[in-house]
Amino acid sequence: MTEITFAFSAPDRLRTACQIAIRRHRAGQRLVVYCRDPNRLTAFDRMLWALDDISFVPHVWADDPLAARTPVVLTASDGDTPHHEWLLNLDDGWPPIYTRFERLIEVVSQDPADREAARARWRFYQECGHPIARHDLARQDLP
């Protein structure tokens, strides 16, 4: 069953997601980043390229021929992905592909609308019986 971590109180959702991607990459783990909103996913892609001069994180879109060999894969699709270890959700809703993954990370900013959407996702996962960990970014390091 997929283990779910909610990372609350992110000052900036996309920037925090980039920092999580960097951390997972440095740990040698593969990550899929999901969001149905192509503008948000493209903004994440651009931010990941420019976040830090010394923290290059190899990443491609799921339909790229190199996706199977690239540690971070971006997708807006519910189709199959080459990796199934970690899923990072940037969507406002729960990702329909989440049960294919060992771990799911939900990043929640301090924005009221984002927090409300996260509460709905939390309830959904809880009703499905998933173990959920709460990680307060204001008090702890990144998951």
URTA-V190332 format. One line per field, one symbol per residue. ss: DSSP state (H for helix, E for strand, - for the rest). phi: phi as a letter, one per 30 degrees, with the letter a starting at -180 (. if undefined). A space follows every 10 residues. Layout:
ss: ???
phi: ???
This chain:
ss: --EEEEEEEE --HHHHHHHH HHHHHH---- EEEE---HHH HHHHHHHHHH --------EE E-----HHH- -EEEE----- -----EEEE- -------HHH --EEEEEEE- -HHHHHHHHH HHHHHHH--- -EEEEE---- ---
phi: .ddcbcccid dbeddddddd dddddddicc bcccaddddd ddddeddddc dadccdcdbb deddecedcc dbbcbcccdd bdcbdbbccc ddcddecddd cdbbcccbdd dedddddddd deddddddid dbccbdddcb ddd
